[in-house]
Amino acid sequence: MHWQQRLQSQEKNQFVLLVEEGEFTQGFVYVIGKADAQWGALLHNLHVRPEMKVQGLGTKLMHKAGEWVQANFPQSGLHLWVFEANYPARRFYEQLGATK
């Protein structure tokens, strides 16, 4: 319910991209522009169904998020928070060029 409301009430400084196939959401990315004065835009959430991960959907969603940040907040960085113990997520973001 929370995400359903959030995804339907998009603000101008927010980017939401859903990938749907049939009746299922395969993945989505949610970014908030100018979320932090120092760090810039916030990658608030990136979710991909497990079977879609091997097809590169997460990478495609990240590229779309980056394009949106560049187009709308060109002086901004893009940051996110990942639990230190979440090694698969950390590896994914590091492969895309993320730094600490």
PyMOL commands that set and color helices and strands:
alter all, ss='L'
color gray80, all
select helices_A, chain A and resi 2-8+50-53+57-72+87-95
alter helices_A, ss='H'
color red, helices_A
select strands_A, chain A and resi 14-21+24-36+40-48+78-79
alter strands_A, ss='S'
color yellow, strands_A
deselect
rebuild
show_as cartoon
